[in-house]
Amino acid sequence: MLCLYCILYIPRLPGRGIKKLMDFFDVQARIQGQLDEALYTSSDRLTLDLWEHIFAEVKSRSRFVDDYESARMLSSARGDWTLSEIQGEDKETKRMREKLLRYVMDMDYGQSLLVWHIATELLYQTEEGTKANHSSREFSKILSDYMIYLLMMQPTLMSAVVGIGNIRFRDTCEEAKRFFDRRHIVEKSSKKVTDAKGASLAILSVAAPAEAEPIDVKGDRSKSVLFDGARLANELKGLRNNEDNAKMWKVVSQVWVELLTYAATNCGALEHAAQISKGGELITFVWLLMAHLGLADQFQVNQEDARAKLIIGK
């Protein structure tokens, strides 16, 4: 069973009077996590198709492993491997590759995770699903929501890789709410976004020009990455072949597998072991798969007897 979390369904904050009372008794932080999990997450089964997609992507990378250093390099990829493999040597393709790589190479992991989640959600809401792109589009959406669920609801697992990801998420939600309020996109009675496609198109329409560097357009101290995600979404549209977006979704789904495997490798072995005792998260099974294929840092191979040794204390 996968738990999913989507940024477009923005948590509604308590009213001012209630918030003051909660702050006084110091209960908001303690119950906010439970409220968010109850209201803004959903569960879905891990399908065989999704697992086969993850397995195929990880296995294809394992073919390039011939020593510890190559294994370390491949397990540290977080989208750059896929983006570097985009085919084409013409000037426009090279320029597009360089732009897309900024969204993984010029950002820390937690920042990149949130930016790719926003871009994926905006594209999912505005780009039509077809028979050709169905699998990649759905895999992208599920993995995107799952990684944000881990970021927000499994901080122990993700603490080694996300930095201030929780703060960025909250600031991004706040910026989205302000944007929707100004545009009158929020439904007055429920205070919720009822037209996801319309809201997504509105965000995409005001994204800064593609020439702007990521994170360079905010004038305050907000950690929001809302419009960085929108700019990435617009950049990814360059992968479309006329009206066919199957290639775009394939690249996005492959990037999400890399973001998942990077987190799996960098989460502590003790945290993974604790998850196994509870039934296991998808990220933990991916960690075990990577170890089996020789891609996990937590495993060292003794060249003399070729036996793997698990470093539990990492």
Rosetta blueprint (number, residue, H / E / L):
1 M L
2 L E
3 C E
4 L E
5 Y E
6 C L
7 I L
8 L L
9 Y L
10 I L
11 P L
12 R L
13 L L
14 P L
15 G L
16 R H
17 G H
18 I H
19 K H
20 K H
21 L H
22 M H
23 D H
24 F H
25 F L
26 D L
27 V L
28 Q H
29 A H
30 R H
31 I H
32 Q H
33 G H
34 Q H
35 L H
36 D H
37 E H
38 A H
39 L H
40 Y H
41 T E
42 S E
43 S E
44 D E
45 R L
46 L L
47 T L
48 L H
49 D H
50 L H
51 W H
52 E H
53 H H
54 I H
55 F H
56 A H
57 E H
58 V H
59 K H
60 S H
61 R H
62 S H
63 R L
64 F L
65 V L
66 D L
67 D L
68 Y H
69 E H
70 S H
71 A H
72 R H
73 M H
74 L H
75 S H
76 S L
77 A L
78 R L
79 G L
80 D H
81 W H
82 T H
83 L H
84 S H
85 E L
86 I L
87 Q L
88 G L
89 E L
90 D L
91 K H
92 E H
93 T H
94 K H
95 R H
96 M H
97 R H
98 E H
99 K H
100 L H
101 L H
102 R H
103 Y H
104 V H
105 M H
106 D L
107 M L
108 D L
109 Y H
110 G H
111 Q H
112 S H
113 L H
114 L H
115 V H
116 W H
117 H H
118 I H
119 A H
120 T H
121 E H
122 L H
123 L H
124 Y H
125 Q H
126 T H
127 E L
128 E L
129 G L
130 T L
131 K L
132 A L
133 N L
134 H H
135 S H
136 S H
137 R H
138 E H
139 F H
140 S H
141 K H
142 I H
143 L H
144 S H
145 D H
146 Y H
147 M H
148 I H
149 Y H
150 L H
151 L H
152 M H
153 M H
154 Q L
155 P H
156 T H
157 L H
158 M H
159 S H
160 A H
161 V H
162 V H
163 G L
164 I L
165 G H
166 N H
167 I H
168 R H
169 F H
170 R H
171 D H
172 T H
173 C H
174 E H
175 E H
176 A H
177 K H
178 R H
179 F H
180 F H
181 D H
182 R H
183 R L
184 H L
185 I L
186 V E
187 E E
188 K L
189 S L
190 S L
191 K L
192 K E
193 V E
194 T L
195 D L
196 A H
197 K H
198 G H
199 A H
200 S H
201 L H
202 A H
203 I H
204 L H
205 S H
206 V L
207 A L
208 A L
209 P L
210 A L
211 E L
212 A L
213 E L
214 P L
215 I L
216 D L
217 V L
218 K L
219 G L
220 D L
221 R L
222 S L
223 K L
224 S L
225 V L
226 L H
227 F H
228 D H
229 G H
230 A H
231 R H
232 L H
233 A H
234 N H
235 E H
236 L H
237 K H
238 G H
239 L H
240 R L
241 N E
242 N L
243 E L
244 D E
245 N L
246 A H
247 K H
248 M H
249 W H
250 K H
251 V H
252 V H
253 S H
254 Q H
255 V H
256 W H
257 V H
258 E H
259 L H
260 L H
261 T H
262 Y H
263 A H
264 A H
265 T H
266 N H
267 C L
268 G L
269 A H
270 L H
271 E H
272 H H
273 A H
274 A H
275 Q H
276 I H
277 S H
278 K L
279 G L
280 G L
281 E L
282 L H
283 I H
284 T H
285 F H
286 V H
287 W H
288 L H
289 L H
290 M H
291 A H
292 H H
293 L L
294 G L
295 L L
296 A L
297 D L
298 Q L
299 F E
300 Q E
301 V E
302 N E
303 Q L
304 E L
305 D L
306 A L
307 R E
308 A E
309 K E
310 L E
311 I L
312 I L
313 G L
314 K L
